[in-house]
Structures are given as C-alpha cells and as structure tokens.
C-alpha cells in the first residue's frame, strides 16, 4: 500500500574475477532503504548491503560481507542499464562498473 511500506530490491547471481573464468561465485545484495512512496524506477539506485563468496587458492570458499555499497543505474541508448558504484569491505574500497541487460536479468 502507499503508507510507507518498505520495498526490498534484491540483486543475486554469480560473479568471476574475469570474463571466461572457470571459477564463479555466488553473490546477493539488497536495498531496503526505499519506501513505496519513494519508488520511482526499477532498477533502483541507492545503498545496498550483502555478501559475495570468494574461492581461495586452496579451493575453500569464504563469504565476504559488503555493508557499504552504493549503486547507480542509468538507462543507456540501447535500453539496457549502465551500473556505476562504489563500496567498502574487508579488502578496502572498490569501484563497480557493468551493464544490466534490457530484460533486467543479465549483468556483465
């Protein structure tokens, strides 16, 4: 309804260190800072928190928390969405760039 009910946006999938890599890991990020009244577009730009799995050289998989990540989605001329972002985790500060497909299912 329109009485300040929170909306949660989830981004889930798999990532790899490079295109064509044989190793990929799961990730999940969530934006809970949007209320029904504030929701203007999808995908939603804003603050996200979540985690990603990382396969170490030994083969062990560890989960890394990302609590401070800001993503901006801007629609491009092809109808897809450019993704620009920044974040901080236990490894330090990082930048995120990519593209979300027009069908909003595939991220590169």
PARO-558961 format. One record per atom (N, C-alpha, C, O): x negated, z negated, y; atom name; residue in one letter. Coordinates in steps of 0.2 Angstrom, whole numbers, plus 5000, padded with zeros to 4 digits. Example, Ala and Ser with C-alpha at 12.3 -4.5 7.8 and 13.67 -1.06 7.14 Angstrom:
+------+------+------+------+-------+
|    u |    w |    v | mido | fimar |
+------+------+------+------+-------+
| 4934 | 4961 | 4972 |    N |     A |
| 4938 | 4961 | 4978 |   CA |     A |
| 4934 | 4961 | 4984 |    C |     A |
| 4929 | 4958 | 4983 |    O |     A |
| 4936 | 4965 | 4989 |    N |     S |
| 4932 | 4964 | 4995 |   CA |     S |
| 4936 | 4961 | 5000 |    C |     S |
| 4933 | 4960 | 5006 |    O |     S |
+------+------+------+------+-------+
! end
This chain:
+------+------+------+------+-------+
|    u |    w |    v | mido | fimar |
+------+------+------+------+-------+
| 4996 | 5000 | 4994 |    N |     X |
| 5000 | 5000 | 5000 |   CA |     X |
| 4996 | 5000 | 5006 |    C |     X |
| 4990 | 5000 | 5006 |    O |     X |
| 4999 | 5000 | 5012 |    N |     X |
| 4995 | 5000 | 5018 |   CA |     X |
| 4994 | 4993 | 5022 |    C |     X |
| 4993 | 4993 | 5028 |    O |     X |
| 4993 | 4988 | 5018 |    N |     X |
| 4992 | 4981 | 5021 |   CA |     X |
| 4985 | 4979 | 5019 |    C |     X |
| 4984 | 4973 | 5017 |    O |     X |
| 4980 | 4983 | 5020 |    N |     X |
| 4973 | 4980 | 5020 |   CA |     X |
| 4971 | 4980 | 5013 |    C |     X |
| 4966 | 4976 | 5011 |    O |     X |
| 4974 | 4983 | 5008 |    N |     X |
| 4972 | 4983 | 5001 |   CA |     X |
| 4965 | 4986 | 5000 |    C |     X |
| 4964 | 4992 | 5003 |    O |     X |
| 4961 | 4984 | 4997 |    N |     X |
| 4954 | 4986 | 4996 |   CA |     X |
| 4954 | 4992 | 4991 |    C |     X |
| 4958 | 4992 | 4986 |    O |     X |
| 4950 | 4997 | 4993 |    N |     X |
| 4949 | 5003 | 4988 |   CA |     X |
| 4942 | 5003 | 4986 |    C |     X |
| 4937 | 5001 | 4990 |    O |     X |
| 4940 | 5004 | 4980 |    N |     X |
| 4934 | 5004 | 4977 |   CA |     X |
| 4932 | 5011 | 4975 |    C |     X |
| 4935 | 5015 | 4971 |    O |     X |
| 4926 | 5014 | 4978 |    N |     X |
| 4924 | 5020 | 4976 |   CA |     X |
| 4918 | 5019 | 4971 |    C |     X |
| 4913 | 5016 | 4973 |    O |     X |
| 4918 | 5023 | 4965 |    N |     X |
| 4913 | 5022 | 4960 |   CA |     X |
| 4909 | 5029 | 4960 |    C |     X |
| 4912 | 5034 | 4959 |    O |     X |
| 4903 | 5028 | 4959 |    N |     X |
| 4898 | 5034 | 4958 |   CA |     X |
| 4895 | 5032 | 4951 |    C |     X |
| 4891 | 5028 | 4951 |    O |     X |
| 4896 | 5036 | 4946 |    N |     X |
| 4892 | 5034 | 4939 |   CA |     X |
| 4890 | 5041 | 4937 |    C |     X |
| 4892 | 5046 | 4938 |    O |     X |
| 4884 | 5040 | 4933 |    N |     X |
| 4881 | 5046 | 4930 |   CA |     X |
| 4875 | 5044 | 4927 |    C |     X |
| 4873 | 5039 | 4925 |    O |     X |
| 4870 | 5050 | 4926 |    N |     X |
| 4864 | 5049 | 4924 |   CA |     X |
| 4859 | 5052 | 4929 |    C |     X |
| 4861 | 5057 | 4932 |    O |     X |
| 4853 | 5050 | 4929 |    N |     X |
| 4848 | 5052 | 4933 |   CA |     X |
| 4841 | 5053 | 4929 |    C |     X |
| 4840 | 5050 | 4924 |    O |     X |
| 4837 | 5057 | 4932 |    N |     X |
| 4830 | 5058 | 4929 |   CA |     X |
| 4825 | 5058 | 4935 |    C |     X |
| 4827 | 5060 | 4941 |    O |     X |
| 4819 | 5057 | 4933 |    N |     X |
| 4813 | 5057 | 4939 |   CA |     X |
| 4812 | 5064 | 4941 |    C |     X |
| 4810 | 5065 | 4947 |    O |     X |
| 4814 | 5069 | 4937 |    N |     X |
| 4813 | 5076 | 4939 |   CA |     X |
| 4818 | 5081 | 4936 |    C |     X |
| 4820 | 5079 | 4930 |    O |     X |
| 4819 | 5086 | 4939 |    N |     X |
| 4824 | 5091 | 4936 |   CA |     X |
| 4821 | 5094 | 4929 |    C |     X |
| 4815 | 5096 | 4929 |    O |     X |
| 4825 | 5094 | 4924 |    N |     X |
| 4822 | 5097 | 4917 |   CA |     X |
| 4819 | 5091 | 4913 |    C |     X |
| 4816 | 5093 | 4908 |    O |     X |
| 4819 | 5085 | 4915 |    N |     X |
| 4816 | 5080 | 4912 |   CA |     X |
| 4820 | 5078 | 4905 |    C |     X |
| 4826 | 5079 | 4905 |    O |     X |
| 4816 | 5077 | 4900 |    N |     X |
| 4819 | 5075 | 4894 |   CA |     X |
| 4822 | 5068 | 4894 |    C |     X |
| 4826 | 5066 | 4889 |    O |     X |
| 4820 | 5064 | 4899 |    N |     X |
| 4822 | 5057 | 4899 |   CA |     X |
| 4827 | 5056 | 4905 |    C |     X |
| 4825 | 5058 | 4910 |    O |     X |
| 4833 | 5054 | 4903 |    N |     X |
| 4838 | 5052 | 4909 |   CA |     X |
| 4841 | 5045 | 4908 |    C |     X |
| 4841 | 5043 | 4902 |    O |     X |
| 4843 | 5042 | 4913 |    N |     X |
| 4845 | 5035 | 4913 |   CA |     X |
| 4852 | 5034 | 4916 |    C |     X |
| 4854 | 5038 | 4921 |    O |     X |
| 4856 | 5030 | 4914 |    N |     X |
| 4862 | 5028 | 4917 |   CA |     X |
| 4862 | 5025 | 4924 |    C |     X |
| 4857 | 5021 | 4925 |    O |     X |
| 4867 | 5026 | 4929 |    N |     X |
| 4867 | 5023 | 4935 |   CA |     X |
| 4874 | 5022 | 4937 |    C |     X |
| 4879 | 5025 | 4934 |    O |     X |
| 4876 | 5017 | 4941 |    N |     X |
| 4883 | 5015 | 4944 |   CA |     X |
| 4882 | 5012 | 4950 |    C |     X |
| 4878 | 5007 | 4951 |    O |     X |
| 4886 | 5015 | 4955 |    N |     X |
| 4886 | 5012 | 4962 |   CA |     X |
| 4893 | 5012 | 4964 |    C |     X |
| 4897 | 5016 | 4962 |    O |     X |
| 4894 | 5007 | 4968 |    N |     X |
| 4901 | 5005 | 4971 |   CA |     X |
| 4902 | 5004 | 4978 |    C |     X |
| 4897 | 5000 | 4980 |    O |     X |
| 4907 | 5006 | 4981 |    N |     X |
| 4908 | 5005 | 4988 |   CA |     X |
| 4914 | 5001 | 4988 |    C |     X |
| 4920 | 5004 | 4987 |    O |     X |
| 4914 | 4995 | 4990 |    N |     X |
| 4920 | 4991 | 4991 |   CA |     X |
| 4922 | 4989 | 4998 |    C |     X |
| 4927 | 4985 | 4999 |    O |     X |
| 4919 | 4992 | 5003 |    N |     X |
| 4920 | 4990 | 5010 |   CA |     X |
| 4926 | 4994 | 5013 |    C |     X |
| 4926 | 4993 | 5019 |    O |     X |
| 4929 | 4998 | 5010 |    N |     X |
| 4934 | 5002 | 5013 |   CA |     X |
| 4941 | 4999 | 5011 |    C |     X |
| 4943 | 4997 | 5006 |    O |     X |
| 4945 | 4998 | 5017 |    N |     X |
| 4952 | 4996 | 5016 |   CA |     X |
| 4957 | 5003 | 5016 |    C |     X |
| 4955 | 5008 | 5018 |    O |     X |
| 4963 | 5002 | 5013 |    N |     X |
| 4967 | 5008 | 5013 |   CA |     X |
| 4968 | 5011 | 5020 |    C |     X |
| 4968 | 5017 | 5020 |    O |     X |
| 4969 | 5007 | 5025 |    N |     X |
| 4970 | 5010 | 5031 |   CA |     X |
| 4964 | 5014 | 5034 |    C |     X |
| 4964 | 5018 | 5038 |    O |     X |
| 4958 | 5012 | 5032 |    N |     X |
| 4951 | 5015 | 5034 |   CA |     X |
| 4950 | 5021 | 5031 |    C |     X |
| 4945 | 5025 | 5033 |    O |     X |
| 4952 | 5022 | 5025 |    N |     X |
| 4950 | 5028 | 5020 |   CA |     X |
| 4952 | 5034 | 5024 |    C |     X |
| 4958 | 5036 | 5025 |    O |     X |
| 4947 | 5038 | 5025 |    N |     X |
| 4949 | 5045 | 5029 |   CA |     X |
| 4947 | 5051 | 5025 |    C |     X |
| 4950 | 5056 | 5026 |    O |     X |
| 4942 | 5050 | 5021 |    N |     X |
| 4939 | 5056 | 5017 |   CA |     X |
| 4937 | 5054 | 5010 |    C |     X |
| 4935 | 5048 | 5009 |    O |     X |
| 4936 | 5058 | 5006 |    N |     X |
| 4933 | 5057 | 4999 |   CA |     X |
| 4928 | 5063 | 4999 |    C |     X |
| 4930 | 5069 | 4999 |    O |     X |
| 4922 | 5062 | 4997 |    N |     X |
| 4919 | 5056 | 4995 |   CA |     X |
| 4918 | 5051 | 5002 |    C |     X |
| 4917 | 5054 | 5007 |    O |     X |
| 4917 | 5045 | 5001 |    N |     X |
| 4917 | 5040 | 5006 |   CA |     X |
| 4910 | 5038 | 5008 |    C |     X |
| 4906 | 5036 | 5004 |    O |     X |
| 4908 | 5039 | 5014 |    N |     X |
| 4901 | 5037 | 5016 |   CA |     X |
| 4901 | 5030 | 5017 |    C |     X |
| 4907 | 5027 | 5019 |    O |     X |
| 4896 | 5026 | 5017 |    N |     X |
| 4896 | 5019 | 5018 |   CA |     X |
| 4891 | 5015 | 5014 |    C |     X |
| 4886 | 5018 | 5011 |    O |     X |
| 4891 | 5009 | 5013 |    N |     X |
| 4887 | 5005 | 5010 |   CA |     X |
| 4889 | 5004 | 5002 |    C |     X |
| 4895 | 5003 | 5001 |    O |     X |
| 4884 | 5005 | 4998 |    N |     X |
| 4885 | 5005 | 4991 |   CA |     X |
| 4881 | 5000 | 4988 |    C |     X |
| 4875 | 4998 | 4990 |    O |     X |
| 4883 | 4997 | 4982 |    N |     X |
| 4878 | 4992 | 4978 |   CA |     X |
| 4879 | 4994 | 4971 |    C |     X |
| 4885 | 4997 | 4969 |    O |     X |
| 4874 | 4993 | 4967 |    N |     X |
| 4875 | 4994 | 4960 |   CA |     X |
| 4868 | 4994 | 4956 |    C |     X |
| 4864 | 4989 | 4958 |    O |     X |
| 4867 | 4998 | 4952 |    N |     X |
| 4861 | 4997 | 4947 |   CA |     X |
| 4859 | 5004 | 4944 |    C |     X |
| 4863 | 5009 | 4944 |    O |     X |
| 4853 | 5005 | 4942 |    N |     X |
| 4851 | 5010 | 4938 |   CA |     X |
| 4847 | 5008 | 4932 |    C |     X |
| 4843 | 5003 | 4933 |    O |     X |
| 4847 | 5011 | 4927 |    N |     X |
| 4842 | 5010 | 4921 |   CA |     X |
| 4836 | 5014 | 4922 |    C |     X |
| 4836 | 5019 | 4924 |    O |     X |
| 4830 | 5011 | 4920 |    N |     X |
| 4824 | 5014 | 4920 |   CA |     X |
| 4820 | 5013 | 4914 |    C |     X |
| 4820 | 5008 | 4911 |    O |     X |
| 4818 | 5019 | 4911 |    N |     X |
| 4815 | 5019 | 4905 |   CA |     X |
| 4807 | 5018 | 4906 |    C |     X |
| 4804 | 5022 | 4910 |    O |     X |
| 4804 | 5012 | 4904 |    N |     X |
| 4797 | 5011 | 4905 |   CA |     X |
| 4793 | 5015 | 4900 |    C |     X |
| 4796 | 5018 | 4895 |    O |     X |
| 4786 | 5016 | 4901 |    N |     X |
| 4782 | 5019 | 4897 |   CA |     X |
| 4782 | 5017 | 4890 |    C |     X |
| 4781 | 5021 | 4885 |    O |     X |
| 4784 | 5011 | 4888 |    N |     X |
| 4784 | 5008 | 4882 |   CA |     X |
| 4791 | 5010 | 4878 |    C |     X |
| 4791 | 5009 | 4872 |    O |     X |
| 4795 | 5013 | 4882 |    N |     X |
| 4802 | 5015 | 4879 |   CA |     X |
| 4807 | 5010 | 4881 |    C |     X |
| 4813 | 5011 | 4880 |    O |     X |
| 4805 | 5004 | 4883 |    N |     X |
| 4810 | 4999 | 4884 |   CA |     X |
| 4814 | 5001 | 4891 |    C |     X |
| 4811 | 5004 | 4895 |    O |     X |
| 4821 | 5000 | 4891 |    N |     X |
| 4825 | 5001 | 4896 |   CA |     X |
| 4826 | 4995 | 4900 |    C |     X |
| 4829 | 4990 | 4897 |    O |     X |
| 4825 | 4995 | 4907 |    N |     X |
| 4827 | 4989 | 4911 |   CA |     X |
| 4832 | 4991 | 4916 |    C |     X |
| 4832 | 4997 | 4918 |    O |     X |
| 4836 | 4986 | 4918 |    N |     X |
| 4841 | 4988 | 4923 |   CA |     X |
| 4838 | 4985 | 4930 |    C |     X |
| 4836 | 4980 | 4931 |    O |     X |
| 4839 | 4990 | 4935 |    N |     X |
| 4836 | 4988 | 4942 |   CA |     X |
| 4842 | 4988 | 4947 |    C |     X |
| 4846 | 4993 | 4947 |    O |     X |
| 4843 | 4982 | 4950 |    N |     X |
| 4849 | 4982 | 4955 |   CA |     X |
| 4847 | 4985 | 4961 |    C |     X |
| 4841 | 4985 | 4964 |    O |     X |
| 4852 | 4988 | 4964 |    N |     X |
| 4852 | 4991 | 4971 |   CA |     X |
| 4857 | 4988 | 4975 |    C |     X |
| 4863 | 4990 | 4974 |    O |     X |
| 4856 | 4983 | 4979 |    N |     X |
| 4861 | 4980 | 4983 |   CA |     X |
| 4862 | 4982 | 4990 |    C |     X |
| 4867 | 4981 | 4993 |    O |     X |
| 4857 | 4986 | 4992 |    N |     X |
| 4857 | 4988 | 4999 |   CA |     X |
| 4856 | 4995 | 5000 |    C |     X |
| 4850 | 4998 | 5001 |    O |     X |
| 4861 | 4999 | 4999 |    N |     X |
| 4861 | 5007 | 4999 |   CA |     X |
| 4866 | 5009 | 5003 |    C |     X |
| 4872 | 5007 | 5003 |    O |     X |
| 4864 | 5014 | 5008 |    N |     X |
| 4869 | 5017 | 5012 |   CA |     X |
| 4869 | 5025 | 5011 |    C |     X |
| 4864 | 5028 | 5011 |    O |     X |
| 4875 | 5027 | 5009 |    N |     X |
| 4875 | 5035 | 5008 |   CA |     X |
| 4880 | 5038 | 5013 |    C |     X |
| 4885 | 5035 | 5015 |    O |     X |
| 4878 | 5044 | 5015 |    N |     X |
| 4882 | 5048 | 5020 |   CA |     X |
| 4883 | 5055 | 5016 |    C |     X |
| 4879 | 5058 | 5014 |    O |     X |
| 4890 | 5056 | 5016 |    N |     X |
| 4892 | 5063 | 5013 |   CA |     X |
| 4894 | 5067 | 5018 |    C |     X |
| 4899 | 5066 | 5022 |    O |     X |
| 4891 | 5073 | 5019 |    N |     X |
| 4893 | 5078 | 5024 |   CA |     X |
| 4895 | 5085 | 5021 |    C |     X |
| 4891 | 5088 | 5017 |    O |     X |
| 4901 | 5087 | 5022 |    N |     X |
| 4903 | 5094 | 5018 |   CA |     X |
| 4899 | 5099 | 5021 |    C |     X |
| 4898 | 5100 | 5027 |    O |     X |
| 4896 | 5104 | 5017 |    N |     X |
| 4892 | 5109 | 5019 |   CA |     X |
| 4896 | 5116 | 5019 |    C |     X |
| 4902 | 5116 | 5017 |    O |     X |
| 4893 | 5121 | 5021 |    N |     X |
| 4897 | 5128 | 5022 |   CA |     X |
| 4899 | 5131 | 5015 |    C |     X |
| 4904 | 5135 | 5015 |    O |     X |
| 4896 | 5128 | 5010 |    N |     X |
| 4898 | 5131 | 5003 |   CA |     X |
| 4904 | 5127 | 5000 |    C |     X |
| 4906 | 5128 | 4995 |    O |     X |
| 4906 | 5122 | 5004 |    N |     X |
| 4912 | 5117 | 5001 |   CA |     X |
| 4909 | 5111 | 4997 |    C |     X |
| 4913 | 5107 | 4995 |    O |     X |
| 4903 | 5111 | 4996 |    N |     X |
| 4900 | 5105 | 4992 |   CA |     X |
| 4898 | 5100 | 4997 |    C |     X |
| 4900 | 5101 | 5003 |    O |     X |
| 4895 | 5094 | 4995 |    N |     X |
| 4894 | 5089 | 5000 |   CA |     X |
| 4886 | 5087 | 4999 |    C |     X |
| 4884 | 5086 | 4994 |    O |     X |
| 4883 | 5087 | 5005 |    N |     X |
| 4876 | 5085 | 5006 |   CA |     X |
| 4876 | 5078 | 5006 |    C |     X |
| 4880 | 5074 | 5009 |    O |     X |
| 4871 | 5075 | 5002 |    N |     X |
| 4871 | 5067 | 5002 |   CA |     X |
| 4864 | 5065 | 5005 |    C |     X |
| 4859 | 5068 | 5003 |    O |     X |
| 4864 | 5061 | 5010 |    N |     X |
| 4858 | 5058 | 5013 |   CA |     X |
| 4859 | 5050 | 5012 |    C |     X |
| 4865 | 5048 | 5014 |    O |     X |
| 4854 | 5047 | 5011 |    N |     X |
| 4854 | 5040 | 5010 |   CA |     X |
| 4848 | 5036 | 5010 |    C |     X |
| 4842 | 5039 | 5010 |    O |     X |
| 4848 | 5030 | 5011 |    N |     X |
| 4843 | 5025 | 5011 |   CA |     X |
| 4844 | 5019 | 5007 |    C |     X |
| 4850 | 5017 | 5006 |    O |     X |
| 4839 | 5016 | 5004 |    N |     X |
| 4841 | 5009 | 5001 |   CA |     X |
| 4835 | 5005 | 5000 |    C |     X |
| 4829 | 5007 | 5002 |    O |     X |
| 4836 | 4999 | 4997 |    N |     X |
| 4830 | 4994 | 4996 |   CA |     X |
| 4832 | 4991 | 4989 |    C |     X |
| 4837 | 4989 | 4988 |    O |     X |
| 4827 | 4991 | 4985 |    N |     X |
| 4827 | 4987 | 4979 |   CA |     X |
| 4820 | 4984 | 4977 |    C |     X |
| 4816 | 4984 | 4982 |    O |     X |
| 4819 | 4982 | 4971 |    N |     X |
| 4813 | 4978 | 4970 |   CA |     X |
| 4807 | 4982 | 4970 |    C |     X |
| 4801 | 4979 | 4971 |    O |     X |
| 4807 | 4989 | 4971 |    N |     X |
| 4801 | 4993 | 4971 |   CA |     X |
| 4800 | 4995 | 4979 |    C |     X |
| 4795 | 4997 | 4980 |    O |     X |
| 4805 | 4993 | 4983 |    N |     X |
| 4804 | 4994 | 4990 |   CA |     X |
| 4809 | 4999 | 4993 |    C |     X |
| 4815 | 4999 | 4990 |    O |     X |
| 4808 | 5002 | 4999 |    N |     X |
| 4813 | 5006 | 5002 |   CA |     X |
| 4812 | 5013 | 5000 |    C |     X |
| 4807 | 5015 | 4998 |    O |     X |
| 4818 | 5016 | 4999 |    N |     X |
| 4818 | 5023 | 4997 |   CA |     X |
| 4823 | 5027 | 5000 |    C |     X |
| 4828 | 5025 | 5004 |    O |     X |
| 4823 | 5034 | 5000 |    N |     X |
| 4827 | 5039 | 5003 |   CA |     X |
| 4831 | 5043 | 4997 |    C |     X |
| 4828 | 5044 | 4991 |    O |     X |
| 4837 | 5044 | 4998 |    N |     X |
| 4841 | 5048 | 4993 |   CA |     X |
| 4843 | 5055 | 4997 |    C |     X |
| 4846 | 5055 | 5002 |    O |     X |
| 4842 | 5060 | 4993 |    N |     X |
| 4845 | 5067 | 4995 |   CA |     X |
| 4848 | 5070 | 4989 |    C |     X |
| 4845 | 5070 | 4984 |    O |     X |
| 4853 | 5074 | 4990 |    N |     X |
| 4856 | 5078 | 4985 |   CA |     X |
| 4862 | 5081 | 4987 |    C |     X |
| 4863 | 5082 | 4993 |    O |     X |
| 4865 | 5084 | 4982 |    N |     X |
| 4872 | 5088 | 4983 |   CA |     X |
| 4877 | 5086 | 4978 |    C |     X |
| 4875 | 5086 | 4972 |    O |     X |
| 4883 | 5085 | 4981 |    N |     X |
| 4888 | 5084 | 4976 |   CA |     X |
| 4892 | 5090 | 4976 |    C |     X |
| 4894 | 5093 | 4981 |    O |     X |
| 4894 | 5092 | 4970 |    N |     X |
| 4897 | 5099 | 4970 |   CA |     X |
| 4904 | 5099 | 4973 |    C |     X |
| 4907 | 5093 | 4974 |    O |     X |
| 4907 | 5105 | 4974 |    N |     X |
| 4914 | 5105 | 4977 |   CA |     X |
| 4919 | 5102 | 4973 |    C |     X |
| 4924 | 5099 | 4976 |    O |     X |
| 4918 | 5102 | 4966 |    N |     X |
| 4923 | 5099 | 4962 |   CA |     X |
| 4922 | 5091 | 4961 |    C |     X |
| 4926 | 5088 | 4958 |    O |     X |
| 4917 | 5089 | 4965 |    N |     X |
| 4915 | 5081 | 4965 |   CA |     X |
| 4914 | 5078 | 4959 |    C |     X |
| 4915 | 5072 | 4957 |    O |     X |
| 4911 | 5082 | 4954 |    N |     X |
| 4909 | 5080 | 4948 |   CA |     X |
| 4902 | 5080 | 4946 |    C |     X |
| 4899 | 5076 | 4942 |    O |     X |
| 4898 | 5084 | 4949 |    N |     X |
| 4891 | 5085 | 4948 |   CA |     X |
| 4887 | 5084 | 4954 |    C |     X |
| 4888 | 5086 | 4960 |    O |     X |
| 4881 | 5080 | 4953 |    N |     X |
| 4877 | 5078 | 4958 |   CA |     X |
| 4870 | 5081 | 4956 |    C |     X |
| 4868 | 5080 | 4951 |    O |     X |
| 4867 | 5084 | 4961 |    N |     X |
| 4860 | 5086 | 4960 |   CA |     X |
| 4855 | 5083 | 4965 |    C |     X |
| 4849 | 5084 | 4964 |    O |     X |
+------+------+------+------+-------+
! end
